[in-house]
C-alpha cells in the first residue's frame, strides 16, 4: 500500500510543472453509432449499418468504474451480469440475458481463445491500457463463431499498435489493500514492425472476515499477466498481426487460519487454485487483390486446484485456424469461411477416465444482400463436423430496415448447439459436500433464438445527442443441462432436460450527451425465465427478473474535474437452498452496487482519480443468518446422515445442513475507498 501511494506522489510531483489548461474533452456518445464494429458480421461496418445489433464499450467507459479485470467491469453493461459461483474461491462466469456463462463466447480480437474452463481467468489480467473497445452481441452468433456462441459474444478488441501511446501507466489501490498496476509500452522495430507490450499485476493479500463466519470474505489473489502484440508493416499495406499472452494466478479463500501447509488436508478448510495460461493469436491478409485472411490461435490452460480435500487437476489445449474470403458481387457481400478447431481436455475426475480429444471442421457462408437503399437481408449458415458428435448445422437470418438515416429496425434469428463439459463449467460440482449425480449420457444442448431491435438517434439544435435502443428476445431450448438442486438437498443431479427451457425478455438503452458537461448511459432489462421438466415448471436459480445499469458523468472544465456515478440494480433471483429447513432466503431481495469517482485532469498527460466503491455497503449476507452453510464444520465431521445419505437435524445441526459455499449471487465486499493515477506519453 505504501509503495503504490509513494509512486502516486512521485508521478504527481513529476507532472506538477506540466499544467494543461485545455477544457475537458468535447461531448461524445459513449456507445457511438458511427464506430466501426466487426463482431456482428466478421467484417468492418458502422454500428448503424450492421444488420446484427452490436453494443460497443470503449476504454473510456471502463475508466468510469476502474476495476482490476474485465470480468468486474462488465457489471455496468445492461443485460450482462458477472455471476460469482462460490463464496470461497470467487470463481464466476458472465450471464447475458439470463443465460449462464458457458453460453457466452469470449474472444480476443475475434479469436476464440477463452474456453469454458477458463472464462473467469480469460477475462482477468488483460491489461486495460491495451483495450481499445469491447463489442457485445446479445443473441445467437453460432453461425459465425461456433457452438459456444449460443447466448452471445463478448469480443475484446486490443489497440492497433499505430494508435497506442508510447507509454501508459494506470495504478490504483483501495482501502482493502487491493493493488493493481497496469503498464503499456510501444516500440518500433525499424520500418518493419511496431509492438505494444502490456503488463498487469494485481495483488490482494489482506484476509478480511467482516461477516464473522471465520471464512475470507474475498478471495486472496496474486496475479500477473503479460500481453505482447506485433503489427508488421508490409509494402502492400496488408494486415499481419501476431499477439501472445502469459497469465499466472495464485488465488485462495477459506478459513482465516488457512495457509499453504494445509492445502488439500482436512484440518483447515481452504480452496486454492493455481492457474497458468499461454495464448497465441495471429491474423494474416493474403498478398492478393481479393480480401482473404488467415487467422490462427492457440491456448494452453493448466489448473491445479484443491477444494478442501478434493484435488482437481485439469488441462485444456485449443488450436484454432480459420480462412475468410470477403467478396462483393453487385448487391451481394459474401463472406466465405473454413475453420478447424482441435480441443484437448483432461482432468483427474471420474467423469474423465481418459483424455477427451475433439476435432471440429467447419464451413460457413454469409450473404449480406442490399435489397434496397434502406433494406438489407443477411443469410448465413454454418456446418460443423465434430468427430465425437457428428454433424452440426446452425442457420442464421437477419433483416435491417432504415426508414430514415436516424432509425434502424433489425430482426435476427438463429439456432444454437452446445456440447457440455460438466466439470469445466459447474463449480458447484467441485466444491461443497453435495454428491454429484449424472443419471445418463448428457446430450448436446439445442436452442432457437429470435431478437427484435430498434435504434433511434436524435441530435438537437443545442448539440445535445440522444440515442435510445429497444430490444426484445425469445430463447427456447429443446435440451439444456440444468443442475437440479431441488430433488435432493444433498445432491446435484445432472440429466437431459426431458422438457424445455425458455427465456423471454425486453431491454432498453438510453445514451445522452449534452454540451453542458453531462453524459448519461442508462439501461434496463426485464425477463422471464422458466424450465419445464417432466411437467413441472420451475424458475432457474440465479436468474434475475429485472436489472438496471447506469453511468452518469458530469464534467466541470473550470475545475478540471470529472465526476462519474455508476451503478446497477438487480431484482430478485431464486437461490440454491439445502433443504426445507434451510433458514436462508429462498429468493434474494433486490440489491444494488453503486460507485462514485472523481477524476482531476489539470496536468498534461496525467490524471489523478479516486472515489468510493459500493457506497451503500451492500453485501449478500444482509438479512441472512449466514452465507456459507455449516461454516463451523467444513468437513461435515459432526453431521449425522440417515440410511439414504440425507443429513438429519440434530441439536448441534438443527437445520439438517451440510457444508456448502454455493449460496452466492453477489460480491461479498463492502464499501471501500480507492485512489489511483493514469499517466501517458504519446
URTAFEN-V549678 format. One record per backbone hydrogen bond with DSSP energy under -1.0 kcal/mol. NH is the residue of the N-H (numbers start at 1). CO is the residue of the C=O. Records with the same first field share a line. If there is no record, write none. Layout:
NH: CO + CO
This chain:
5: 1
6: 2
7: 3
8: 4
9: 5
10: 6
11: 7
12: 8
13: 9
14: 10
15: 11
18: 15
20: 602
37: 45
42: 38
45: 37
47: 35
48: 33
50: 46
55: 136
57: 134
59: 132
62: 58
63: 59
64: 61
70: 123
71: 123
73: 69
74: 70
75: 72
76: 73
77: 74
80: 77
81: 95
83: 93
85: 91
87: 661
93: 83
95: 81
96: 99
97: 79
99: 96
103: 100
104: 101
105: 152
107: 154
108: 111
109: 156
111: 108
113: 111
114: 106
118: 115
122: 118
123: 119
124: 121
130: 127
131: 128
132: 157
133: 157
134: 57
135: 155
136: 55
137: 153
139: 151
141: 149
144: 141
145: 141
146: 142
149: 146
150: 148
151: 103
152: 103
153: 137
154: 105
155: 135
156: 107
157: 133
159: 130
163: 160
166: 681
167: 681
168: 184
169: 679
170: 182
171: 677
172: 180
173: 675
174: 178
175: 673
177: 174
179: 203
180: 172
181: 201
182: 170
183: 199
184: 168
185: 197
186: 166
187: 195
189: 193
192: 189
193: 189
194: 231
195: 187
196: 229
197: 185
198: 227
199: 183
200: 225
201: 181
202: 223
203: 179
204: 221
216: 254
217: 208
220: 252
221: 204
222: 250
223: 202
224: 248
225: 200
226: 246
227: 198
228: 244
229: 196
230: 242
231: 194
232: 240
233: 192
237: 234
241: 283
242: 230
243: 281
244: 228
245: 279
246: 226
247: 277
248: 224
249: 275
250: 222
251: 273
252: 220
253: 271
255: 269
256: 214
258: 255
262: 259
263: 260
265: 262
271: 253
272: 306
273: 251
274: 304
275: 249
276: 302
277: 247
278: 300
279: 245
280: 298
281: 243
282: 296
283: 241
284: 294
285: 239
286: 292
288: 286
292: 290
293: 324
294: 284
295: 322
296: 282
297: 320
298: 280
299: 318
300: 278
301: 316
302: 276
303: 314
304: 274
305: 312
306: 272
307: 310
308: 270
310: 307
312: 305
314: 303
315: 346
316: 301
317: 344
318: 299
319: 342
320: 297
321: 340
322: 295
323: 338
324: 293
325: 336
326: 291
327: 334
329: 332
332: 329
333: 368
334: 327
335: 366
336: 325
337: 364
338: 323
339: 362
340: 321
341: 360
342: 319
343: 358
344: 317
345: 356
346: 315
348: 313
352: 349
356: 345
358: 343
360: 341
361: 385
362: 339
363: 383
364: 337
365: 381
366: 335
367: 379
368: 333
369: 377
370: 331
371: 369
372: 375
376: 400
377: 369
378: 398
379: 367
380: 396
381: 365
382: 394
383: 363
384: 392
385: 361
386: 390
387: 359
390: 386
392: 384
394: 382
396: 380
397: 413
398: 378
399: 411
400: 376
401: 409
402: 374
407: 404
408: 455
409: 401
410: 453
411: 399
412: 451
413: 397
414: 449
415: 395
416: 447
418: 445
424: 421
425: 422
426: 422
429: 426
430: 427
431: 427
433: 659
435: 490
437: 492
439: 494
445: 418
446: 479
447: 416
448: 476
449: 414
450: 474
451: 412
452: 472
453: 410
454: 470
455: 408
456: 468
457: 406
458: 466
460: 464
463: 460
465: 513
466: 458
467: 511
468: 456
469: 509
470: 454
471: 507
472: 452
473: 505
474: 450
475: 503
476: 448
477: 501
478: 446
479: 446
482: 480
484: 493
491: 488
492: 435
493: 484
494: 437
500: 532
501: 477
502: 530
503: 475
504: 528
505: 473
506: 526
507: 471
508: 524
509: 469
510: 522
511: 467
512: 520
513: 465
514: 518
519: 553
520: 512
521: 551
522: 510
523: 549
524: 508
525: 547
526: 506
527: 545
528: 504
530: 502
531: 538
532: 500
533: 536
534: 498
536: 533
538: 531
542: 574
547: 525
548: 569
549: 523
550: 567
551: 521
552: 565
553: 519
554: 563
555: 517
556: 561
559: 556
560: 557
561: 556
562: 599
563: 554
564: 597
565: 552
566: 595
567: 550
568: 593
569: 548
570: 591
571: 546
575: 586
577: 575
582: 579
588: 573
591: 570
593: 568
595: 566
596: 612
597: 564
598: 610
599: 562
600: 608
601: 560
604: 18
606: 603
607: 678
608: 600
609: 676
610: 598
611: 674
612: 596
613: 672
615: 594
617: 614
622: 619
624: 621
629: 660
631: 628
633: 630
636: 633
642: 646
645: 642
648: 640
650: 653
656: 653
660: 629
664: 662
669: 667
672: 613
674: 611
675: 173
676: 609
677: 171
678: 607
679: 169
680: 605
681: 167
